């Protein structure tokens, strides 16, 4: 097999494999989540195994037990607040719908059909449907199965992560092993650094906003804070949407219950709080935590996030930016390789 034919053959296999993964992307979610989990906690496992000299299996078990304990504590303290705020939120929507129905007759004729359709769409939303347990039962079974797959895969990734990379290098020709190993290290740095930084940002933003909204006495502070933290996944648009949701919640929730502020005044304070949080992120936290890891243009990041959300939902939103960073690394590597070969060929030409 010639070098050119072998290259075409390898590219064909890679494209076929990627096509298969895209077709079967629905079953990949627990494996991708396990990979993200492994990237985030791999430095801790390395610390236990290299610094403290514990077996890697024991290190992974310690991480599992610690996370499960923290998760139980987290659920114990937050579940009651989330359930209470969720029921209050649903009651507020129902009261709003009742008041709006009474005011429909006062609206102009051209606006009535739009408002009626809007009310019907809100009434049919799952958030107001309290009798839908059985329709979620199959999803619950599927979720439990995905959880077991996630736990098994993440345990394997954490325990054998380095070996997986070393084994994959065995299939690489000797002439390219050094280049491929350097390439994999760059990709590992981008993926691991971005994912760990993103999880940290979600937690930090949620915590800071929850404290600020609670001090202001804003209703649904916990739900708004968690939503705002998750919205950090979507650059530019996410924080704007989160601030808008917080303002709308304040306007409908009656303003501040702690300070003598009207709804409008509280909304202005909320906008200032979100603006300050954004500035602290952009100038102090992001450059150090994220380290400008991907080095992508903001428009490319925005396009990648929107495309990732369209293809893979929430998981696509989280992975869009690091995947775009990986493509950038591959493109730069390919261009550098082509330029190096052209330089060598120019030097071999007679008269050069």
C-alpha positions, -999 to 999 in steps of 0.1 A, spaced: 0 0 0 15 33 -10 18 63 14 -9 82 -5 -33 52 -6 -27 45 31 -34 82 40 -67 81 21 -76 48 38 -69 62 73 -89 94 65 -118 72 53 -118 52 85 -117 83 106 -146 99 87 -166 67 89 -160 65 126 -171 101 131 -202 96 110 -211 65 131 -206 86 163 -229 113 149 -256 88 140 -254 72 174 -248 104 193 -278 97 216 -260 68 233 -228 88 237 -240 112 264 -230 91 295 -196 84 279 -190 120 270 -201 130 305 -177 105 319 -149 119 298 -157 154 311 -157 141 347 -124 124 342 -108 156 327 -120 176 357 -109 153 384 -78 137 368 -54 162 385 -67 152 419 -62 115 412 -27 123 399 -20 141 432 -31 111 453 -12 86 432 20 106 425 24 127 456 8 106 483 18 73 465 -16 57 468 -26 31 442 -46 48 414 -76 26 420 -77 36 456 -74 73 446 -104 70 423 -124 53 450 -115 82 474 -127 107 448 -159 88 443 -167 86 480 -159 123 485 -181 135 456 -210 113 467 -207 127 502 -206 163 489 -235 155 466 -257 142 495 -249 173 516 -256 195 486 -290 178 480 -299 179 517 -293 217 520 -306 228 485 -335 204 477 -359 219 503 -351 255 490 -355 244 453 -388 226 460 -402 256 479 -391 281 453 -404 258 425 -438 256 441 -439 293 447 -428 299 411 -456 277 398 -481 294 420 -470 328 408 -474 318 372 -509 305 379 -519 337 397 -504 357 368 -525 336 343 -556 342 364 -551 379 365 -543 381 328 -574 362 318 -595 388 337 -578 416 319 -580 402 283 -613 419 277 -596 453 282 -570 446 254 -575 458 218 -590 433 194 -558 428 174 -539 418 206 -564 394 221 -556 364 198 -519 367 205 -524 369 243 -549 340 243 -524 318 223 -496 328 247 -517 319 278 -526 285 262 -489 277 255 -480 286 292 -509 265 305 -498 235 285 -462 238 297 -449 208 317 -441 231 347 -478 235 354 -486 199 348 -486 181 382 -500 148 369 -472 137 346 -454 111 368 -460 81 345 -448 99 314 -414 105 331 -411 69 344 -394 55 312 -370 85 312 -362 78 349 -353 42 340 -331 54 311 -315 80 334 -306 53 360 -290 32 332 -271 62 319 -259 69 355 -245 34 359 -228 37 324 -214 71 335 -200 57 368 -184 27 351 -169 47 322 -156 76 344 -140 51 368 -122 35 338 -112 68 323 -97 80 356 -79 48 363 -66 41 327 -66 75 311 -29 77 306 -27 41 294 -55 48 268 -33 75 253 -2 53 253 -21 25 237 -35 47 210 1 58 202 9 22 193 -12 25 162 7 56 150 37 51 126 70 57 143 78 87 121 47 106 135 47 94 171 65 124 185 43 149 166 11 131 175 21 129 212 28 166 213 -6 172 195 -24 150 221 -8 169 250 -19 202 235 -55 189 231 -54 175 266 -44 209 280 -72 227 261 -99 202 270 -89 197 307 -82 234 314 -114 247 298 -137 221 313 -123 226 348 -124 264 345 -160 263 332 -172 242 361 -155 265 385 -171 295 368 -206 280 370 -202 272 407 -186 307 415 -212 327 396 -241 307 411 -227 312 446 -220 349 443 -253 357 427 -272 336 452 -256 356 481 -263 389 463 -299 381 455 -306 367 489 -292 399 505 -315 420 483 -344 398 493 -353 387 457 -378 359 453 -366 327 436 -330 337 444 -317 301 443 -334 292 410 -322 324 394 -286 320 407 -283 284 394 -298 294 361 -274 323 358 -244 300 366 -254 275 339 -260 304 315 -223 312 317 -217 282 293 -231 304 265 -207 334 261 -220 369 255 -256 359 252 -258 337 283 -251 364 309 -275 389 291 -303 363 291 -296 355 328 -297 392 338 -329 397 318 -346 367 335 -335 381 369 -350 415 361 -383 400 349 -385 379 381 -379 410 402 -406 430 383 -432 402 388 -420 392 423 -425 426 439 -390 440 442 -368 437 473 -381 423 506 -351 434 525 -347 471 515 -374 497 509 -369 496 471 -396 494 444 -395 468 416 -379 492 392 -352 503 417 -345 466 426 -342 458 389 -316 486 384 -296 472 413 -298 437 398 -285 450 365 -256 467 383 -249 434 403 -248 413 371 -226 440 354 -201 440 382 -200 402 383 -193 402 346 -165 428 349 -148 408 377 -150 377 355 -136 394 324 -107 412 340 -97 392 370 -110 356 369 -112 345 333 -76 354 324 -62 335 353 -87 306 357 -93 299 320 -60 313 310 -73 323 276 -70 286 268 -86 283 234 -75 317 220 -105 319 197 -122 350 184 -154 359 203 -175 354 171 -161 320 165 -168 311 201 -204 323 198 -210 304 165 -194 273 180 -217 275 211 -248 280 190 -239 251 167 -230 229 197 -263 236 214 -282 228 181 -264 195 177 -260 182 212 -282 203 235 -267 212 269 -238 188 264 -231 205 231 -231 239 247 -205 228 273 -182 211 247 -185 235 218 -157 259 228 -131 232 237 -139 212 205 -135 244 185 -101 249 203 -91 213 193 -100 220 157 -79 251 158 -49 231 172 -54 204 144 -56 231 117 -24 249 130 -6 215 132 -16 206 97 -6 240 83 28 238 101 34 203 88 26 213 52 49 244 55 78 223 69 75 197 41 74 225 15 105 240 30 124 207 29 114 201 -7 126 236 -17 160 230 -1 163 197 -20 157 214 -54 189 220 -75 203 255 -73 188 262 -39 
